[in-house]
Amino acid sequence: SQTIHQWPATLVQPVGSPLSLECTVEGTSNPNLYWYRQAAGRGLQLLFYSVGIGQISSEVPQNLSASRPQDRQFILSSKKLLLSDSGFYLCAWDSEHEQYFGPGTRLTVT
Amino acid sequence: AQSVTQLDSHVSVSEGTPVLLRCNYSSSYSPSLFWYVQHPNKGLQLLLKYTSAATLVKGINGFEAEFKKSETSFHLTKPSAHMSDAAEYFCVVSESSYKLIFGSGTRLLVRP
């Protein structure tokens, strides 16, 4: 069966520091992968999606970037964090138009 | 463009009573619609989905939703609430294979 992992589970970083969040999927090949951000008390906002290695589409302009170095690995990065980058970050993959979410990473920028 | 509106930010029910979480959508063509549940500090879990088959969709944990095109609604219901149902629920419309549009969420509180 397919599983999706995210780490770290929680992260506290100072403003201006770099960021790297990792997402990996097991049990499937060539999945579509997604990064979402959930601000406090709000729905999810799609940040990036990827249909294959090295293929990244950005949905909104922001301080973040994404990369897909391997088929089942999706990384969310920033060179310098802003306070507004705080939130709950969720990775997802899809199958037959259903998206399956990872456990999430709670990022607090101080 | 597609959008989805969850009409209640919070819903409070007593254990054993029915649950109704309301959702209206806007779409220029036949949409795919979903309900997801999120427990605190957890990822999202798919409850059910509608993809132009039967208008009454049954999901996990006793939840179901009815697609009403004339009312552009996709309300989520459950006959009898359980304490474990307390969570945040998101109504979602699919714009394409790649893009889901999320509602702002409804937080369900279940009183003992």
Contacts between the chains, C-beta under 8 A, distances in Angstrom:
chain1	res1	chain2	res2	distance
A	32	B	97	7.6
A	32	B	98	6.6
A	34	B	98	7.9
A	41	B	105	7.7
A	42	B	104	5.9
A	42	B	105	7.2
A	43	B	90	6.0
A	43	B	102	3.6
A	43	B	103	5.7
A	43	B	104	4.8
A	43	B	105	5.5
A	44	B	44	7.6
A	44	B	90	7.3
A	44	B	100	7.7
A	44	B	102	4.5
A	45	B	102	7.8
A	46	B	99	6.3
A	46	B	100	7.1
A	49	B	98	5.3
A	49	B	99	7.8
A	51	B	98	7.7
A	57	B	98	7.7
A	59	B	99	7.7
A	88	B	41	7.7
A	90	B	43	5.9
A	90	B	44	6.9
A	92	B	44	8.0
A	94	B	97	7.5
A	97	B	32	6.0
A	97	B	49	7.9
A	97	B	51	7.0
A	97	B	94	6.5
A	97	B	97	6.2
A	98	B	34	7.6
A	98	B	46	5.9
A	98	B	49	6.4
A	99	B	46	7.7
A	99	B	100	6.2
A	100	B	46	7.3
A	101	B	36	7.9
A	101	B	43	3.9
A	101	B	44	4.3
A	101	B	45	7.5
A	102	B	43	5.3
A	103	B	42	6.3
A	103	B	43	4.8
A	104	B	41	7.1
A	104	B	42	6.9
A	104	B	43	5.1
A	106	B	41	6.6
